[in-house]
Amino acid sequence: MTTATVTSKRQITIPSDVCQRPGVAKGDRVEFIETESGEFLLRPVTMDITSPKGMIRTSKRGTTLADMDAAIAKAATSGALKHK
């Protein structure tokens, strides 16, 4: 049997052999499911394809028209927009 110790902050380190079985990797989320008998199951949280929240990172600051114009001008003067 594998055991873990609860810290003063109520945190545990999941032993590596326990993580390997369900395929849990660093940074993954897990959920604890209570059974009818009062025991808890550990299950990896899988991504719900119908909920894309957080899949695409967005800029906190939007791009202004002036920024776009400057980028286009820079590309044009650097030769990046040469016609073939």
Short mmCIF file of the C-alpha atoms (twelve columns), coordinates in Angstrom:
data_MODEL
# 
_entry.id   MODEL 
# 
loop_
_atom_site.group_PDB 
_atom_site.id 
_atom_site.type_symbol 
_atom_site.label_atom_id 
_atom_site.label_alt_id 
_atom_site.label_comp_id 
_atom_site.label_asym_id 
_atom_site.label_seq_id 
_atom_site.Cartn_x 
_atom_site.Cartn_y 
_atom_site.Cartn_z 
_atom_site.pdbx_PDB_model_num 
ATOM 1  C CA . MET A 1  0.000   0.000  0.000   1 
ATOM 2  C CA . THR A 2  1.246   3.486  -0.858  1 
ATOM 3  C CA . THR A 3  0.802   6.322  1.636   1 
ATOM 4  C CA . ALA A 4  1.218   10.101 1.660   1 
ATOM 5  C CA . THR A 5  1.403   12.648 4.471   1 
ATOM 6  C CA . VAL A 6  -0.920  15.658 4.736   1 
ATOM 7  C CA . THR A 7  1.018   18.876 5.427   1 
ATOM 8  C CA . SER A 8  -0.059  21.722 7.708   1 
ATOM 9  C CA . LYS A 9  -1.510  23.392 4.588   1 
ATOM 10 C CA . ARG A 10 -3.586  20.255 3.884   1 
ATOM 11 C CA . GLN A 11 -1.466  19.391 0.857   1 
ATOM 12 C CA . ILE A 12 -0.182  15.981 -0.179  1 
ATOM 13 C CA . THR A 13 2.417   14.818 -2.639  1 
ATOM 14 C CA . ILE A 14 1.006   12.030 -4.744  1 
ATOM 15 C CA . PRO A 15 3.623   9.263  -4.955  1 
ATOM 16 C CA . SER A 16 5.024   8.730  -8.458  1 
ATOM 17 C CA . ASP A 17 3.848   5.117  -8.699  1 
ATOM 18 C CA . VAL A 18 0.274   6.273  -7.982  1 
ATOM 19 C CA . CYS A 19 0.482   9.006  -10.647 1 
ATOM 20 C CA . GLN A 20 1.813   6.654  -13.306 1 
ATOM 21 C CA . ARG A 21 -1.130  4.273  -13.149 1 
ATOM 22 C CA . PRO A 22 -3.874  6.720  -14.192 1 
ATOM 23 C CA . GLY A 23 -1.463  8.722  -16.359 1 
ATOM 24 C CA . VAL A 24 -1.263  11.843 -14.187 1 
ATOM 25 C CA . ALA A 25 1.566   14.228 -15.090 1 
ATOM 26 C CA . LYS A 26 2.971   17.382 -13.515 1 
ATOM 27 C CA . GLY A 27 0.443   20.214 -13.765 1 
ATOM 28 C CA . ASP A 28 -2.553  17.943 -14.415 1 
ATOM 29 C CA . ARG A 29 -5.716  18.372 -12.405 1 
ATOM 30 C CA . VAL A 30 -7.245  15.503 -10.456 1 
ATOM 31 C CA . GLU A 31 -10.583 15.110 -8.746  1 
ATOM 32 C CA . PHE A 32 -11.451 13.254 -5.578  1 
ATOM 33 C CA . ILE A 33 -14.649 11.221 -5.776  1 
ATOM 34 C CA . GLU A 34 -16.292 9.993  -2.593  1 
ATOM 35 C CA . THR A 35 -17.746 6.491  -2.807  1 
ATOM 36 C CA . GLU A 36 -20.830 5.275  -0.970  1 
ATOM 37 C CA . SER A 37 -18.575 3.588  1.586   1 
ATOM 38 C CA . GLY A 38 -16.841 6.907  2.405   1 
ATOM 39 C CA . GLU A 39 -13.597 6.141  0.565   1 
ATOM 40 C CA . PHE A 40 -12.163 8.513  -2.001  1 
ATOM 41 C CA . LEU A 41 -11.067 7.765  -5.546  1 
ATOM 42 C CA . LEU A 42 -8.456  9.846  -7.356  1 
ATOM 43 C CA . ARG A 43 -9.252  10.459 -11.022 1 
ATOM 44 C CA . PRO A 44 -7.493  12.626 -13.628 1 
ATOM 45 C CA . VAL A 45 -9.656  15.472 -14.893 1 
ATOM 46 C CA . THR A 46 -9.999  15.144 -18.644 1 
ATOM 47 C CA . MET A 47 -10.589 18.087 -20.914 1 
ATOM 48 C CA . ASP A 48 -14.181 18.476 -22.074 1 
ATOM 49 C CA . ILE A 49 -14.038 19.271 -25.795 1 
ATOM 50 C CA . THR A 50 -17.395 21.047 -25.524 1 
ATOM 51 C CA . SER A 51 -15.863 23.535 -23.082 1 
ATOM 52 C CA . PRO A 52 -12.886 25.186 -24.790 1 
ATOM 53 C CA . LYS A 53 -12.398 27.687 -21.946 1 
ATOM 54 C CA . GLY A 54 -8.702  28.149 -21.326 1 
ATOM 55 C CA . MET A 55 -7.558  26.255 -24.430 1 
ATOM 56 C CA . ILE A 56 -6.608  29.411 -26.320 1 
ATOM 57 C CA . ARG A 57 -4.532  32.050 -24.644 1 
ATOM 58 C CA . THR A 58 -5.479  35.599 -25.421 1 
ATOM 59 C CA . SER A 59 -3.570  38.795 -25.035 1 
ATOM 60 C CA . LYS A 60 -4.613  40.898 -22.075 1 
ATOM 61 C CA . ARG A 61 -3.977  43.943 -24.214 1 
ATOM 62 C CA . GLY A 62 -5.671  44.060 -27.578 1 
ATOM 63 C CA . THR A 63 -3.812  45.023 -30.724 1 
ATOM 64 C CA . THR A 64 -4.589  48.540 -31.859 1 
ATOM 65 C CA . LEU A 65 -4.941  49.629 -35.476 1 
ATOM 66 C CA . ALA A 66 -1.793  51.700 -35.026 1 
ATOM 67 C CA . ASP A 67 0.112   48.575 -33.907 1 
ATOM 68 C CA . MET A 68 -1.168  46.660 -36.949 1 
ATOM 69 C CA . ASP A 69 -0.239  49.513 -39.312 1 
ATOM 70 C CA . ALA A 70 3.251   49.667 -37.796 1 
ATOM 71 C CA . ALA A 71 3.735   45.903 -38.192 1 
ATOM 72 C CA . ILE A 72 2.599   46.029 -41.832 1 
ATOM 73 C CA . ALA A 73 4.896   48.969 -42.569 1 
ATOM 74 C CA . LYS A 74 7.838   47.195 -40.933 1 
ATOM 75 C CA . ALA A 75 7.194   44.033 -42.953 1 
ATOM 76 C CA . ALA A 76 6.893   46.044 -46.163 1 
ATOM 77 C CA . THR A 77 10.171  47.900 -45.619 1 
ATOM 78 C CA . SER A 78 12.058  44.763 -44.591 1 
ATOM 79 C CA . GLY A 79 11.202  43.016 -47.840 1 
ATOM 80 C CA . ALA A 80 9.001   40.421 -46.196 1 
ATOM 81 C CA . LEU A 81 6.133   41.312 -48.514 1 
ATOM 82 C CA . LYS A 82 7.951   40.901 -51.864 1 
ATOM 83 C CA . HIS A 83 5.814   39.807 -54.790 1 
ATOM 84 C CA . LYS A 84 6.922   36.737 -56.711 1 
# 
